Amino acid sequence: MAHILLLSAILLATIPGFIAPPVVEKQPKPVEDTNTGEDTDTGLEYDRYLKEVVSILEEDEGFRKKLEESNITYIKSGEIAQHLEMVSHRIRTRLDELKRRELTRLKELMHAKMQAAKAGDSPDHLPDFRQMVKHIGHHGEQFEVKDLEKLIVQATNDLEEADKKRRENFKEYEMEKEHLRREKLKRMTEEERKKEEEHEKELEQKHKEHPKVHEPGSKDQLEEVWEKTDHMDPDDFDPKTFFKMHDLDGDGFWDEEETEALFQKELDKVYDPENPEEDDMVEREEDMARMREHLDNDVDTDKDRLISFDEFIKYTKSDDFDKDDGWLEGVDDTDNFTDEEFDEFVKKYEQKLKDHNINKDDLKAAVNDLNIKVRDAAKGPDGPMTAEEIDANIKEKVISLKTGNQPPPVPVDHLQPEQGGQQVDHMQIQQQQQQQQQQQ
């Protein structure tokens, strides 16, 4: 796993065993260890290509050794790529074939996107092939030094942007949520509106009634994990043992997923997935990511998006480790958008609906109808719906909503990158919450 750290400076979760970790004695895994051993999806469009390149390169002992001897800055800059010249002919041949497959995939994807754009009468929004091949050299079909350099630099840049994009998407999610809430109130009578506002206040108050949430990474917080998750003696907390127990793949580092796993007990204090009307699971995901960022800021001194064994032990000896000021950076404790940002969002949101001649009530009804069809697709009398049947249903609903043949706009990008670059589907979470409410 740690070889991804050195190859892209931030991708440790991809393939295990590339860089030798510090020599540590592994401890038994905690009872609640849910690690499946599966590779982590980086969330990158070219995730598979990246993993396959790394998997092939790790087979070359010479390149592997050079990687072990290199520092993070040297790797992140892409300079490590020049050592591709020293790998065996067999490895280079396999990389050539891999590049040819990736170029073919990209060309097919480009063709599909162009067809979709033309079908939607959107010539001004045709995809740019240059943007699609930033991670790969398109000068030829041979895998050259430039190909590896571009892959490393692009993956590093893309993943370093993941948290920024996640925050922007979450901001849009919160603004859409607030806008729809206000629109709902506008359609009510004065009596209905008063009753609804009282209900909202009641839910908000219940949401805030929970045990104290510890500061992420504080001694109090980690000791609670030690006792309640790991089922260890509360009077015998040992930082070294704790680190090893939560280093689930034994590579000597905590990656983003391993770090975020430490905060589940804290998040459970605030968010109950069985109570979606009161607790928003999208907000839980955002709080989890913010907790991880908070701990990284305190512990990850070399800023490689990983917490090493040495970094953690050094942190536990500092004064910051003993301080617990509580969780002050959560969704409930911060302003997630400004009035100006909200006003601008509403203007664009309404304009999109207007441009596509979609009535808001019709849109809401159509989306709800599609949600029900998707939910019931697997349990109908004729068996699961095929991809073609689902596609036909969607097209039929779109055509009934508007004139012309452009697809209606998605008001907000519901897909948000999370830890380690993975995606969180806001729409899916909302649908699950609605279904639970209906069942109740």
N, C-alpha and C positions, 0 to 999 in steps of 0.2 A: 504493500500500500504506500509506503513512504517514497517510492520512486516517483510517484506523480508529484509529490512536493518538489523534488529536485528538477523534474522535467518541465513543469509548468508553473512552479513556485506556489501553487495553491490547490493542486488536484490530487491530494493524497489518497482519496477514497477509491481510486479506480482499480488498480491491480496490485495484489499483495506481494510483499517480499522483495522489492527492487533494491532498497537501500538498507543496509544492516542497521537495526535499531540499537540503542544502548543496551548493554547486557543487564537484563533485569529478570528476576525470578517471577514467573507468572503465578498469580494467585487464583484460587477457584473463582469461577464467575458467580455473580450474585444470582439469587434465585429468580429474579425478575428479568434476567437477561433475555431480550427478544431479538438479538442480532441473528439475522438469517444467513449471514455470510455472502449475500449477493452483492455484486458491484453496485456502487452508488451512481445514479444517473446525474451527470453534471448539469443537465438542463440545456446544454449547448446543442444547436441544430446539428453539429458535426460530432456529437458525442461518440458515436460508434467508431468513426474514423480515427479520432484521437486515441481511443483506447486500443485500437488495433495497431496503430503505429507504435505506441509504447510497448505493447505486448511483444511485438517483433523485435524491437530494439533491445529489450531486456535479455534476449537470448544471446546477444553478442557480448562476450566477457570483457573485451577491450573497451567498448563504449560504456559498459556498465561500470567498470573501474574508474574511468574518467569522470563519470557522473558522480560517483561517490566522493571524489577528490575535489569537486567544484563547489563554490559557494553559491548562495541563493542569487546574489546580484548577477553573477556571471551567467546563470541559467535563465533568469528572467529576461535578460537582455537579448537572448537568442544566440549569443556567441558560442554556446556549447554545440550548436549545430555544425560548426566547422569540422568537428571530429567525426562527422558522418563518413568522411573519406576513408577512415580507418576500418570501417566495418566490413565483414566478409562479403564476397560476391553473392553468396546465397541469400544473405539478409537484404542486400540491395535489390536483388531480383524480386523478392517478395514485396518489398516496399514499392517497387515500380508497378506491380500488379495491383496493389492496394490503391495506389494513386489513380490508376486507370479506372478502377471501379468507382472511386469517389467522383471523378470527373464525369463519368457516365451518369451517376446518380444526380449530380447537380444539373446537368444538361436536361435530364428528364424532368426534374423539378422545375427548372426554368420554363420549359415548354408547357407544363401543366399550369403554371401560374399565369403565363401569357394567354393561354386559352381561356382561363377563368376571367382574366381582366377584359379580354375582348368580348366575351359573352356578356359581361356586365356593362358593356359600353363605357369602359373607364380607360381610354387610351392615355390619359394623363397620369395614370397610376400603374403603368407597366413596370414589372420588376426589373431591377438593375443587376445584371449578371456580375458586375464588378463587386457589388456588395456581397454577393453570395459566395465569392471565391477568395475572400480576404484571408482565409486560413490555409490556402493552398496555392502553389504556383501554377499558372495556366500557360506557361511557356512551352510545355511539352509533356509527354507522358512519363518521362523518367523522374523518379523521386530524387531530387537534388538537395544540396545543402540549403538552398533558399526555401525549399518546401518545409523542411524541419524548422528553420528559423521562423517562417511565417506562422506555422502552427503553434509554436511555443508562445510567441509574442501575442498572437491574436487570442489564444485561449486564456493567457494571463490577463489581458485587457478586458476580455468579455466577463471573466469571473470576478474581477475586481469591481466591475460595474453592477454586479448582481444585486448587492444590497441597496445601491442607489435606485435601481429600477424597481426593486421591491417596495421601497418607501413611496415612490411616485405612484405605483399601481395601487398601493393601499390608500393613499390620499384620495385618489379618484374613487375608490370603492366607498370610502367614508362620505365623500361629497355626494355621490349618487344615492347612497342610503339616506342621507339627510334631505336631499331634494325630493325623493319619493315620499318620505315621511310628511313633508310639508304639503306636497300635492294631495296626499291622502286626506289631510286635515281640511284642506280647502274645499273638498267635495262633500264634507259633512255639514249637517245642520249645527247650529250653535250648541244645542244640547248634546249631540253626538260628539262634537269636538271637545267639549268640556270633559265628558266621560272618558274619551280616549286619552286626553292629556293627563288626567288623574291616573289612568292605568299605566301610562308611560313612566310617570314619576314613581309609582309603586314598584315597577320592574327595575328602574334605575337604583332605587334604594336597596332592594333585595340583592342586586348584583354587587353592591358595595359592601354588603355585610358578609365578611369572610375573615378568617384568621389572618394575622400579620404575614405579609409576604416578605421573606428575607431578601437582603441585597444579594444578587447573583454572585456566587463565588466566595461569599463570606464564610468564615469558619462556622457560624451558626447554621447557614444554609447547607453546607456540605456535611456537617455532623448529622443533620436531619436525614439526609440521603443515606448516610452510613448506617443510621439506626433503623429507619423505616423502609428503605428500599433494599439495602444490602443485608439487613437483619444481623448487624454486628453489634458488639457490646458498646453501648453509648459512652462508656467511661474509658474506652480503649481506642479512640480514633487515632489512626496513623496515616499521615499524608502519603507516604510512599506506597503503602498497601492500597490505599484508596485509589491512587492514580492507576496502579496496575490492574485493579479490578474493573475500572471503567475504560481502560485501553482495550477495547473488545477484540481487536484484531492483533494485539501484541506487537505493534510496530514502534512503540516508544513515543507515540504522539496521540493527542486527542484531536480528531478532525471536527468539523462543524457538527456533524450528526452526533458524535460521541459527547460533545460539549452540550448540545441542546437536550440530550437525554437526561442530563443532570437536573434540569429545571421542571420536569414533569410534575413532581409533587407540589412545587410552588404554583404552577399553572392550574393544577387541580383545585387549589384553594379558591380560585377566582372563577374558573370556567367549568361548567358541568355540561357535557355533551348531551345528557338526557333532558336538559332544560334549555332548548334553543331559543325560546321566546325571551328568556332573561339573559342568556350568555351567548355571545356571538363567537363561533369557532374560528371565523376569519381573523377576528381580533386576537384570539388566543395564539394563532400562528404568528402574528406580528409581534406580540409580546415575547414569544419564545425567541424570535430572531433578535429582538432588541436585548434580551438577557444575554444571548451569546455575544453580541457586539460589546456589551458592557464588560463581560469577563475578559474578552480578547483585549480590550483597551488596557486592562490592568495587568494582564499576564503575558500576552503575546508580544514580547519585546522586539523580536526581529521582523514582525509584521508579515509573516508568511502564511497567515490565516490558519495556523496550527499552534497548539500548545504542547511543547515538548516536556519531557519528564523534568529536565533541569529547570526550565522556566517555571513550572508549577511548584517545585520544591523551594525555589528561591522566593516565589510569591508568598508561600505559606510562612516564611520567616519574616515577612514585612509587617509593618503596623497596619497596613490596609486590610490584611487578612482577618484581623481581629475586630475590625469595625463592621457594624451592621446598621446602616442608616435606613434599611427598608428599601423597597422597590419604588423609586421615584420617577422612573422614565417610561412607565407603562402607558398604554393607550388611554386609560381612564385619567391619567395624571398630566397629560400634555394636550395642547391644541394641535390637532392633526391637520388643520388647514386654516387659512386666514379668510376674513370676509371677502377680500378682494379676489382670492383664488376661487371661492365658492361662487361668487357672482359671475366670474368669467366662465366657470365650468357650466353653470346653468344656461348661459347664453349659447354656448356651443352645443350643449345637449339638446336644447329645444330646436336649434337651427337644423341639426341633423335629422330630427324627426320631421320637421317641416319640409326639408329638401326632398325627403323621400315620401311625402304625402301619407304619412302614417299617423292615424289617430291614436293617442296614448292609451285610451281604454281598449281599443282593438288590439294594440300591441301587447298589452298586459294579458288579455284573454288568450291571444294566440300563443304566447310564451307558456302560459299555464297549461294550455291544451297539449302543447308539444311535450312539456314536462311529464304529463300524465301518460302520454303515449310511450315515452322512453321508459318510464317506470314500469309500465305494464307489458313492455315488449316481450319479455322473456317468459311471461306466464299466460299468454293468450291461448285460445283453443287450437290455433294453427301452429303453435310453437313460436320460437323467437322470430322477430322481424329480421329480414335480411338487410344488408347495408343499402341495397337498391330501394327497398321498401321505405326505409327510414328517410333516405334522400328524397324520394318522391313525396313523402308526407311534408317534409320541410319546404320543398319547392312549391307544393300546392298551397301551403299556408302563406308563404311569402307573396305569391302572385295574388292571393285574395286580399292582401293588405295594401297593395300599392299599384300604381300604374308604372309602365315601363318594365325593364327587365334587370335593373340593378338590384343586387341583394341589399336588404335594409341594413343600416349601420348598427353595429354593436355599441350601445351607449357608453359602455366602459369596458376596457380590457380586463376581463375577469381572471386572466391567468397571471399569476404573480410569482416571480422567482423567489425561492427561499434558500434556506441554508444549503450550502454546497451547490447552489445553482439549480436546485430542483424547482418544479412548478407547483403552485397551489391554485386549484380551480375554485374561485370564489363562487361562481354560479352553482357548481355542484354542491358546495357546502350549504348554500342557501336553500337549494332544493331539498336536501336531506333534512334541514331544519323544518321546512314547511311540511314535509311528509310526516315527521314526528308529531308536529302540532295537530295535523289532521287525524292521525291515529289516536291521539289522546282525546 
